[in-house]
Amino acid sequence: MAKGSKPPPNVNRLTHDRTSPFPSPSSKSHSTSDTLGHRIVADAVLEDEVIREGRGTEHISVKRFRDVHSLHPSEPSPPRAGAPRKTSPPAPPTVHVELLVHNVSHTDLILNLSSPATEAATSANHDKAKEHKEGCGLLGDLRSQVTSHDTPVPAPKSSNAILCRPRFSAFSPFSQNILNTLVRHKNSGKDLTMTQGAVGRRNDLSDRYELQKRVGFLPTGFVVPPGSLPLSRKEVANVRLRGRDAKAIPELPGWQGESETDMGSERTGLSVVGVEFPLLAVLIPKFDQVVEEKYAGVANVVVKKVLVLVTGVGTPRNWTHSVSGNSTMAAGKLMSMFVEESKEGWGVERVHGEGNIFRYDDNIRFVKSSLVPLVERYRDAVGHGSPLPCEAPVPGSSSSSDNYDGEWRSRFHVTLSFADGSSARQYAIQSSLRGYCPGYLHFWQLKTYWHESVLTVDDIEMHSFKDMETDPAKGEEECSGEGKIVTEEMKRFRDEFMGVARGKGGRKNELGKFWMRKTRKPVLAVLLAKMPGGEMKLFRGTNMEVSMPTGSLCAERNVIGTALATNVGLRREDLKAVAVLAVSLDGEDDGEVLCEEVGEEKEEDVKGGRNLKGNGRKGEGGEEGKKMWMEKGEEKALEKGKRGKKEEGTVDDKLASPVRKVSIRKWSDESSPIPGRLRKPSATVITTHQGELNPLKPCGACNEWLKKIAEPNPGFLVITYTDVGCGGVYENLVAI
């Protein structure tokens, strides 16, 4: 660990480190003894191990766990005098693995240079920052710096660092030299010193999302021992300086008109004094925050986090450049050292490929031969209950099982970091891991630290797999005309069905006893169809599961059959939309007919929808003067989902913690309260729990039906919902 960076023992690993400037949204649930009567403690003992497999591919685990997490139940209150003492063995904790995959690119690494003119000022600022680190609080507004790397602008007074990046084909030599220097420094028995970066928060009420406040510091990289990496004139020519720092470097005689090959090894007085990883510096805290919110309030769970760094090399365009000069392998090793020194309780894996990262075929071969097998080893370890590949096996332990746990999906989760790098590499990684339904941490700003010298986790957005695979959920008022009509009818159908299912009015039924007796999972469907003469009609349908050997009848196919029986002249082009909603069966009811024709609407009533376009992040308007802006106040959190009955003092783990949060944006025709500005939409957050089956996509058989319907009718909509309350609506076309 770096000097001064090791946290005290018994730190709750499901919350932020004590040095983190971000408040925990659920800190009340993670005190020494939380609301569930447990405290989760992580004491990690780490050791290094290197594993190399195959030519051209490298897997290196730089950290291994020993007793990474342990669960300590809170101390029970003493029993009353004379009362019998009840003792029961605690249930073993459930192990959950959170795997974060990050593709390493040249944007991940920044160098700090120092010249004799700036060393004194840098040292003074470092001492001043060290004095105020503990109680910095809010340090006031930052000066707005809207600059490019080519525009010389005076550097902020808070920073005297000269930032630069290695050029494309010099990336690997610079990274390797720094790695060798730090390894020698550490092997000599000296501690590595971490660099610190100021952390800011963005102003969401501004159309440009300016950095507004400084809220603390985060580790960003390593300090390179002074004088260990002086730069020659040729080496200086192989770095790209930040624009506003160009004036800080004195121009040496004879530089004008001198080619790179003519530059010798003459020293310039410049040296590398630091290496920083701005993307990783905010990615790790953001992922910690996401994991903490995900498991807030969940008892008896051990969460193990593993970072997978994917590195590679591309073929340079200039034939005089080294083929391996742009490799990110050494940078990946530096980043793994950074995680090892700054975080405990993390496993780190590195996967390197020697194929061309710019060629899609090479990337597919790489991920299938290297990345996918690595992820599968972690998946199988969770399924068998055996130690993870990054864990040191415990002597005498026989916790692994020959049986494969069928619930591994609920305990093994993959998250992809969408940052920078080759598009072919990013797409290959995403495609290869799609079967794990990964979440996505998207960097919508990559160079904030480069331009502003400030870090912010607000540059990262978290998206679930369902949000990325479909159109974002929206409110009913923002649906198309067909969507509004179908959703209103679905709500009426849901209320009537639930009333009958619960025996409202004393009516009896056989829904649970016969019609849905096999799975007891009702699915409702509403179909909108255009009838002869132009009128629009709605049809209802449900699934039926009378006999499993003969197969179940899905709601979508039932409601389409009902529409055809009503009008045998129905064409595929006449079908406009079908909506599907999963509900619960909470009682016995009568055998009322639930597949029937209801209501009529004029065709002109269906044409009221608009195709809204625009970028919510940039605050752009959509068609017909549509504009987006944020309303005052915080996001409204609506707890959706049914919680089952439980005995007093017990908690149902599956229902206690939300597993998915859906943000529904609100659009408005009104202009921004600030003249001349547009704002992003307000958001309503719908929290769903593990028992929620919505959104429920069509099964394989129904999907084949819908594909054939969509062949002459490409505008046919499939509508699903975020939850049983229809709080958010998904409108999707059929994928042919």
Order of alpha helices (4+ residues) and beta strands (2+ residues): beta-beta-beta-beta-beta-beta-alpha-beta-alpha-beta-beta-beta-alpha-beta-beta-alpha-beta-alpha-beta-alpha-alpha-beta-alpha-beta-alpha-beta-alpha-alpha-beta-beta-alpha-beta-beta-beta-alpha-beta-beta-alpha-beta-beta
